[in-house]
Amino acid sequence: MTSWLGVVSRSHVKRGVALGIAQIGHGKRAPLARMKGGDWLVYYSPRESLRGGGSVKAFTAIGELADDELWEADEGPFTPWRRRASYLRHAREVPIGPLLPALDLTRPPSWGYQLRRGLLELTHHDFELIHEAMTSDS
């Protein structure tokens, strides 16, 4: 099992969770093809929406990829690549701020720059830390 961090606006994350799908990089195929069924996906949302909205800077959803199937959705002129995902409905959003000192992801001085890739592999440590923060009762 591999754990991934997808960088996606909160509004798009909410739509994906509601549809039970994973979509990365404005519907690009390549990032989705890197992942396998049974892998985990954590979404980090820097902003509310793609073209603006307020700052979010939080982990906004967590789920498991259902299988290895990728498909191209038909939304008129927009045909994004997608995968099925099962999200933890009881997970809550967690701001990244309190986790910054503990994450491997944020150790490099320019850690935010790597988020521009849209999809990053998480260390086991980071996944466990984020998972616990999103699913604990406290």
PyMOL CGO cylinders between C-alpha atoms (Angstrom):
from pymol import cmd
from pymol.cgo import CYLINDER

trace = [
    CYLINDER, 0.00, 0.00, 0.00, 1.20, 3.46, -0.91, 0.3, 1, 1, 1, 1, 1, 1,
    CYLINDER, 1.20, 3.46, -0.91, -0.17, 6.70, 0.50, 0.3, 1, 1, 1, 1, 1, 1,
    CYLINDER, -0.17, 6.70, 0.50, -0.54, 9.80, -1.64, 0.3, 1, 1, 1, 1, 1, 1,
    CYLINDER, -0.54, 9.80, -1.64, -1.17, 13.50, -1.12, 0.3, 1, 1, 1, 1, 1, 1,
    CYLINDER, -1.17, 13.50, -1.12, -3.33, 15.13, -3.78, 0.3, 1, 1, 1, 1, 1, 1,
    CYLINDER, -3.33, 15.13, -3.78, -3.38, 18.93, -3.90, 0.3, 1, 1, 1, 1, 1, 1,
    CYLINDER, -3.38, 18.93, -3.90, -6.90, 19.98, -4.90, 0.3, 1, 1, 1, 1, 1, 1,
    CYLINDER, -6.90, 19.98, -4.90, -9.21, 22.89, -4.02, 0.3, 1, 1, 1, 1, 1, 1,
    CYLINDER, -9.21, 22.89, -4.02, -11.77, 22.22, -1.28, 0.3, 1, 1, 1, 1, 1, 1,
    CYLINDER, -11.77, 22.22, -1.28, -14.75, 22.67, -3.61, 0.3, 1, 1, 1, 1, 1, 1,
    CYLINDER, -14.75, 22.67, -3.61, -13.38, 20.04, -6.00, 0.3, 1, 1, 1, 1, 1, 1,
    CYLINDER, -13.38, 20.04, -6.00, -12.58, 17.69, -3.12, 0.3, 1, 1, 1, 1, 1, 1,
    CYLINDER, -12.58, 17.69, -3.12, -16.17, 17.96, -1.85, 0.3, 1, 1, 1, 1, 1, 1,
    CYLINDER, -16.17, 17.96, -1.85, -17.52, 17.15, -5.31, 0.3, 1, 1, 1, 1, 1, 1,
    CYLINDER, -17.52, 17.15, -5.31, -15.18, 14.16, -5.65, 0.3, 1, 1, 1, 1, 1, 1,
    CYLINDER, -15.18, 14.16, -5.65, -16.16, 12.79, -2.24, 0.3, 1, 1, 1, 1, 1, 1,
    CYLINDER, -16.16, 12.79, -2.24, -19.85, 13.15, -3.11, 0.3, 1, 1, 1, 1, 1, 1,
    CYLINDER, -19.85, 13.15, -3.11, -19.30, 11.30, -6.42, 0.3, 1, 1, 1, 1, 1, 1,
    CYLINDER, -19.30, 11.30, -6.42, -17.00, 8.66, -4.91, 0.3, 1, 1, 1, 1, 1, 1,
    CYLINDER, -17.00, 8.66, -4.91, -14.22, 9.48, -7.35, 0.3, 1, 1, 1, 1, 1, 1,
    CYLINDER, -14.22, 9.48, -7.35, -10.58, 10.59, -7.28, 0.3, 1, 1, 1, 1, 1, 1,
    CYLINDER, -10.58, 10.59, -7.28, -9.39, 13.21, -9.74, 0.3, 1, 1, 1, 1, 1, 1,
    CYLINDER, -9.39, 13.21, -9.74, -5.99, 14.94, -9.76, 0.3, 1, 1, 1, 1, 1, 1,
    CYLINDER, -5.99, 14.94, -9.76, -4.38, 17.72, -11.76, 0.3, 1, 1, 1, 1, 1, 1,
    CYLINDER, -4.38, 17.72, -11.76, -7.49, 19.03, -13.48, 0.3, 1, 1, 1, 1, 1, 1,
    CYLINDER, -7.49, 19.03, -13.48, -8.35, 15.58, -14.77, 0.3, 1, 1, 1, 1, 1, 1,
    CYLINDER, -8.35, 15.58, -14.77, -4.94, 14.46, -16.03, 0.3, 1, 1, 1, 1, 1, 1,
    CYLINDER, -4.94, 14.46, -16.03, -4.45, 10.72, -16.51, 0.3, 1, 1, 1, 1, 1, 1,
    CYLINDER, -4.45, 10.72, -16.51, -0.78, 10.39, -15.49, 0.3, 1, 1, 1, 1, 1, 1,
    CYLINDER, -0.78, 10.39, -15.49, -1.15, 11.15, -11.75, 0.3, 1, 1, 1, 1, 1, 1,
    CYLINDER, -1.15, 11.15, -11.75, -4.04, 8.70, -11.40, 0.3, 1, 1, 1, 1, 1, 1,
    CYLINDER, -4.04, 8.70, -11.40, -2.09, 6.02, -13.26, 0.3, 1, 1, 1, 1, 1, 1,
    CYLINDER, -2.09, 6.02, -13.26, 0.70, 6.19, -10.65, 0.3, 1, 1, 1, 1, 1, 1,
    CYLINDER, 0.70, 6.19, -10.65, -1.72, 4.96, -7.99, 0.3, 1, 1, 1, 1, 1, 1,
    CYLINDER, -1.72, 4.96, -7.99, -3.06, 1.42, -7.47, 0.3, 1, 1, 1, 1, 1, 1,
    CYLINDER, -3.06, 1.42, -7.47, -6.20, -0.06, -5.99, 0.3, 1, 1, 1, 1, 1, 1,
    CYLINDER, -6.20, -0.06, -5.99, -5.82, -0.24, -2.21, 0.3, 1, 1, 1, 1, 1, 1,
    CYLINDER, -5.82, -0.24, -2.21, -3.60, 2.85, -2.07, 0.3, 1, 1, 1, 1, 1, 1,
    CYLINDER, -3.60, 2.85, -2.07, -4.70, 5.69, 0.19, 0.3, 1, 1, 1, 1, 1, 1,
    CYLINDER, -4.70, 5.69, 0.19, -5.27, 9.26, -0.94, 0.3, 1, 1, 1, 1, 1, 1,
    CYLINDER, -5.27, 9.26, -0.94, -5.25, 12.31, 1.32, 0.3, 1, 1, 1, 1, 1, 1,
    CYLINDER, -5.25, 12.31, 1.32, -6.38, 15.60, -0.15, 0.3, 1, 1, 1, 1, 1, 1,
    CYLINDER, -6.38, 15.60, -0.15, -4.72, 18.85, 0.86, 0.3, 1, 1, 1, 1, 1, 1,
    CYLINDER, -4.72, 18.85, 0.86, -6.61, 21.99, -0.13, 0.3, 1, 1, 1, 1, 1, 1,
    CYLINDER, -6.61, 21.99, -0.13, -4.65, 25.24, -0.23, 0.3, 1, 1, 1, 1, 1, 1,
    CYLINDER, -4.65, 25.24, -0.23, -7.72, 27.26, -1.32, 0.3, 1, 1, 1, 1, 1, 1,
    CYLINDER, -7.72, 27.26, -1.32, -11.50, 27.05, -1.39, 0.3, 1, 1, 1, 1, 1, 1,
    CYLINDER, -11.50, 27.05, -1.39, -11.79, 26.99, -5.17, 0.3, 1, 1, 1, 1, 1, 1,
    CYLINDER, -11.79, 26.99, -5.17, -9.62, 26.62, -8.24, 0.3, 1, 1, 1, 1, 1, 1,
    CYLINDER, -9.62, 26.62, -8.24, -9.77, 30.26, -9.24, 0.3, 1, 1, 1, 1, 1, 1,
    CYLINDER, -9.77, 30.26, -9.24, -9.87, 31.94, -5.88, 0.3, 1, 1, 1, 1, 1, 1,
    CYLINDER, -9.87, 31.94, -5.88, -11.89, 31.77, -2.76, 0.3, 1, 1, 1, 1, 1, 1,
    CYLINDER, -11.89, 31.77, -2.76, -10.37, 31.94, 0.66, 0.3, 1, 1, 1, 1, 1, 1,
    CYLINDER, -10.37, 31.94, 0.66, -7.31, 30.23, 2.01, 0.3, 1, 1, 1, 1, 1, 1,
    CYLINDER, -7.31, 30.23, 2.01, -7.98, 26.75, 3.44, 0.3, 1, 1, 1, 1, 1, 1,
    CYLINDER, -7.98, 26.75, 3.44, -4.54, 25.13, 4.05, 0.3, 1, 1, 1, 1, 1, 1,
    CYLINDER, -4.54, 25.13, 4.05, -6.04, 21.92, 5.42, 0.3, 1, 1, 1, 1, 1, 1,
    CYLINDER, -6.04, 21.92, 5.42, -6.27, 18.20, 4.80, 0.3, 1, 1, 1, 1, 1, 1,
    CYLINDER, -6.27, 18.20, 4.80, -9.83, 17.95, 3.52, 0.3, 1, 1, 1, 1, 1, 1,
    CYLINDER, -9.83, 17.95, 3.52, -10.54, 14.27, 2.75, 0.3, 1, 1, 1, 1, 1, 1,
    CYLINDER, -10.54, 14.27, 2.75, -9.01, 10.83, 3.09, 0.3, 1, 1, 1, 1, 1, 1,
    CYLINDER, -9.01, 10.83, 3.09, -9.93, 7.65, 1.30, 0.3, 1, 1, 1, 1, 1, 1,
    CYLINDER, -9.93, 7.65, 1.30, -8.87, 4.42, -0.36, 0.3, 1, 1, 1, 1, 1, 1,
    CYLINDER, -8.87, 4.42, -0.36, -8.73, 3.76, -4.09, 0.3, 1, 1, 1, 1, 1, 1,
    CYLINDER, -8.73, 3.76, -4.09, -11.25, 1.04, -4.88, 0.3, 1, 1, 1, 1, 1, 1,
    CYLINDER, -11.25, 1.04, -4.88, -9.55, -0.67, -7.83, 0.3, 1, 1, 1, 1, 1, 1,
    CYLINDER, -9.55, -0.67, -7.83, -7.13, -0.19, -10.72, 0.3, 1, 1, 1, 1, 1, 1,
    CYLINDER, -7.13, -0.19, -10.72, -9.67, 1.07, -13.27, 0.3, 1, 1, 1, 1, 1, 1,
    CYLINDER, -9.67, 1.07, -13.27, -9.23, 4.55, -14.75, 0.3, 1, 1, 1, 1, 1, 1,
    CYLINDER, -9.23, 4.55, -14.75, -11.86, 6.06, -16.99, 0.3, 1, 1, 1, 1, 1, 1,
    CYLINDER, -11.86, 6.06, -16.99, -12.47, 9.27, -18.85, 0.3, 1, 1, 1, 1, 1, 1,
    CYLINDER, -12.47, 9.27, -18.85, -15.65, 11.02, -17.73, 0.3, 1, 1, 1, 1, 1, 1,
    CYLINDER, -15.65, 11.02, -17.73, -17.84, 12.87, -20.21, 0.3, 1, 1, 1, 1, 1, 1,
    CYLINDER, -17.84, 12.87, -20.21, -18.73, 16.33, -18.95, 0.3, 1, 1, 1, 1, 1, 1,
    CYLINDER, -18.73, 16.33, -18.95, -19.27, 17.94, -22.32, 0.3, 1, 1, 1, 1, 1, 1,
    CYLINDER, -19.27, 17.94, -22.32, -16.09, 19.66, -23.48, 0.3, 1, 1, 1, 1, 1, 1,
    CYLINDER, -16.09, 19.66, -23.48, -14.32, 18.57, -20.27, 0.3, 1, 1, 1, 1, 1, 1,
    CYLINDER, -14.32, 18.57, -20.27, -13.30, 14.88, -20.19, 0.3, 1, 1, 1, 1, 1, 1,
    CYLINDER, -13.30, 14.88, -20.19, -11.31, 14.31, -16.98, 0.3, 1, 1, 1, 1, 1, 1,
    CYLINDER, -11.31, 14.31, -16.98, -9.71, 11.02, -15.99, 0.3, 1, 1, 1, 1, 1, 1,
    CYLINDER, -9.71, 11.02, -15.99, -11.07, 9.49, -12.78, 0.3, 1, 1, 1, 1, 1, 1,
    CYLINDER, -11.07, 9.49, -12.78, -10.86, 6.52, -10.43, 0.3, 1, 1, 1, 1, 1, 1,
    CYLINDER, -10.86, 6.52, -10.43, -13.29, 5.14, -7.88, 0.3, 1, 1, 1, 1, 1, 1,
    CYLINDER, -13.29, 5.14, -7.88, -12.49, 5.96, -4.27, 0.3, 1, 1, 1, 1, 1, 1,
    CYLINDER, -12.49, 5.96, -4.27, -14.08, 5.19, -0.93, 0.3, 1, 1, 1, 1, 1, 1,
    CYLINDER, -14.08, 5.19, -0.93, -13.73, 8.12, 1.46, 0.3, 1, 1, 1, 1, 1, 1,
    CYLINDER, -13.73, 8.12, 1.46, -13.88, 8.01, 5.23, 0.3, 1, 1, 1, 1, 1, 1,
    CYLINDER, -13.88, 8.01, 5.23, -17.14, 9.87, 5.85, 0.3, 1, 1, 1, 1, 1, 1,
    CYLINDER, -17.14, 9.87, 5.85, -16.38, 10.44, 9.52, 0.3, 1, 1, 1, 1, 1, 1,
    CYLINDER, -16.38, 10.44, 9.52, -13.02, 12.12, 8.79, 0.3, 1, 1, 1, 1, 1, 1,
    CYLINDER, -13.02, 12.12, 8.79, -12.79, 15.80, 9.59, 0.3, 1, 1, 1, 1, 1, 1,
    CYLINDER, -12.79, 15.80, 9.59, -10.77, 18.57, 8.01, 0.3, 1, 1, 1, 1, 1, 1,
    CYLINDER, -10.77, 18.57, 8.01, -7.47, 19.25, 9.75, 0.3, 1, 1, 1, 1, 1, 1,
    CYLINDER, -7.47, 19.25, 9.75, -5.46, 22.45, 9.31, 0.3, 1, 1, 1, 1, 1, 1,
    CYLINDER, -5.46, 22.45, 9.31, -1.87, 21.78, 8.31, 0.3, 1, 1, 1, 1, 1, 1,
    CYLINDER, -1.87, 21.78, 8.31, -0.48, 24.41, 10.70, 0.3, 1, 1, 1, 1, 1, 1,
    CYLINDER, -0.48, 24.41, 10.70, -0.39, 22.34, 13.91, 0.3, 1, 1, 1, 1, 1, 1,
    CYLINDER, -0.39, 22.34, 13.91, 1.15, 19.37, 12.05, 0.3, 1, 1, 1, 1, 1, 1,
    CYLINDER, 1.15, 19.37, 12.05, 3.93, 21.34, 10.32, 0.3, 1, 1, 1, 1, 1, 1,
    CYLINDER, 3.93, 21.34, 10.32, 6.67, 20.58, 12.88, 0.3, 1, 1, 1, 1, 1, 1,
    CYLINDER, 6.67, 20.58, 12.88, 5.93, 16.83, 12.84, 0.3, 1, 1, 1, 1, 1, 1,
    CYLINDER, 5.93, 16.83, 12.84, 5.54, 16.11, 9.10, 0.3, 1, 1, 1, 1, 1, 1,
    CYLINDER, 5.54, 16.11, 9.10, 8.35, 14.75, 6.93, 0.3, 1, 1, 1, 1, 1, 1,
    CYLINDER, 8.35, 14.75, 6.93, 6.66, 16.60, 4.05, 0.3, 1, 1, 1, 1, 1, 1,
    CYLINDER, 6.66, 16.60, 4.05, 7.34, 20.00, 5.60, 0.3, 1, 1, 1, 1, 1, 1,
    CYLINDER, 7.34, 20.00, 5.60, 10.97, 19.48, 6.63, 0.3, 1, 1, 1, 1, 1, 1,
    CYLINDER, 10.97, 19.48, 6.63, 12.60, 21.03, 3.52, 0.3, 1, 1, 1, 1, 1, 1,
    CYLINDER, 12.60, 21.03, 3.52, 12.72, 24.84, 3.71, 0.3, 1, 1, 1, 1, 1, 1,
    CYLINDER, 12.72, 24.84, 3.71, 10.78, 25.25, 0.45, 0.3, 1, 1, 1, 1, 1, 1,
    CYLINDER, 10.78, 25.25, 0.45, 8.36, 22.38, 1.13, 0.3, 1, 1, 1, 1, 1, 1,
    CYLINDER, 8.36, 22.38, 1.13, 5.38, 24.23, -0.37, 0.3, 1, 1, 1, 1, 1, 1,
    CYLINDER, 5.38, 24.23, -0.37, 6.99, 24.29, -3.80, 0.3, 1, 1, 1, 1, 1, 1,
    CYLINDER, 6.99, 24.29, -3.80, 6.64, 20.51, -4.19, 0.3, 1, 1, 1, 1, 1, 1,
    CYLINDER, 6.64, 20.51, -4.19, 2.87, 20.82, -3.79, 0.3, 1, 1, 1, 1, 1, 1,
    CYLINDER, 2.87, 20.82, -3.79, 2.72, 22.35, -7.27, 0.3, 1, 1, 1, 1, 1, 1,
    CYLINDER, 2.72, 22.35, -7.27, 3.21, 18.87, -8.70, 0.3, 1, 1, 1, 1, 1, 1,
    CYLINDER, 3.21, 18.87, -8.70, -0.32, 18.06, -7.55, 0.3, 1, 1, 1, 1, 1, 1,
    CYLINDER, -0.32, 18.06, -7.55, 0.43, 14.52, -6.37, 0.3, 1, 1, 1, 1, 1, 1,
    CYLINDER, 0.43, 14.52, -6.37, 3.12, 13.42, -3.92, 0.3, 1, 1, 1, 1, 1, 1,
    CYLINDER, 3.12, 13.42, -3.92, 3.87, 10.12, -2.25, 0.3, 1, 1, 1, 1, 1, 1,
    CYLINDER, 3.87, 10.12, -2.25, 3.55, 10.40, 1.53, 0.3, 1, 1, 1, 1, 1, 1,
    CYLINDER, 3.55, 10.40, 1.53, 5.86, 8.68, 3.98, 0.3, 1, 1, 1, 1, 1, 1,
    CYLINDER, 5.86, 8.68, 3.98, 4.25, 6.08, 6.22, 0.3, 1, 1, 1, 1, 1, 1,
    CYLINDER, 4.25, 6.08, 6.22, 4.90, 8.41, 9.17, 0.3, 1, 1, 1, 1, 1, 1,
    CYLINDER, 4.90, 8.41, 9.17, 3.08, 11.33, 7.53, 0.3, 1, 1, 1, 1, 1, 1,
    CYLINDER, 3.08, 11.33, 7.53, 0.13, 9.20, 6.45, 0.3, 1, 1, 1, 1, 1, 1,
    CYLINDER, 0.13, 9.20, 6.45, -0.30, 7.79, 9.96, 0.3, 1, 1, 1, 1, 1, 1,
    CYLINDER, -0.30, 7.79, 9.96, -0.07, 11.25, 11.52, 0.3, 1, 1, 1, 1, 1, 1,
    CYLINDER, -0.07, 11.25, 11.52, -2.60, 12.78, 9.12, 0.3, 1, 1, 1, 1, 1, 1,
    CYLINDER, -2.60, 12.78, 9.12, -4.93, 9.76, 9.33, 0.3, 1, 1, 1, 1, 1, 1,
    CYLINDER, -4.93, 9.76, 9.33, -4.92, 9.94, 13.14, 0.3, 1, 1, 1, 1, 1, 1,
    CYLINDER, -4.92, 9.94, 13.14, -5.56, 13.69, 13.12, 0.3, 1, 1, 1, 1, 1, 1,
    CYLINDER, -5.56, 13.69, 13.12, -8.48, 13.34, 10.68, 0.3, 1, 1, 1, 1, 1, 1,
    CYLINDER, -8.48, 13.34, 10.68, -10.14, 10.38, 12.39, 0.3, 1, 1, 1, 1, 1, 1,
    CYLINDER, -10.14, 10.38, 12.39, -9.51, 10.83, 16.12, 0.3, 1, 1, 1, 1, 1, 1,
    CYLINDER, -9.51, 10.83, 16.12, -12.33, 11.91, 18.39, 0.3, 1, 1, 1, 1, 1, 1,
    CYLINDER, -12.33, 11.91, 18.39, -10.39, 14.77, 19.97, 0.3, 1, 1, 1, 1, 1, 1,
]
cmd.load_cgo(trace, "trace")
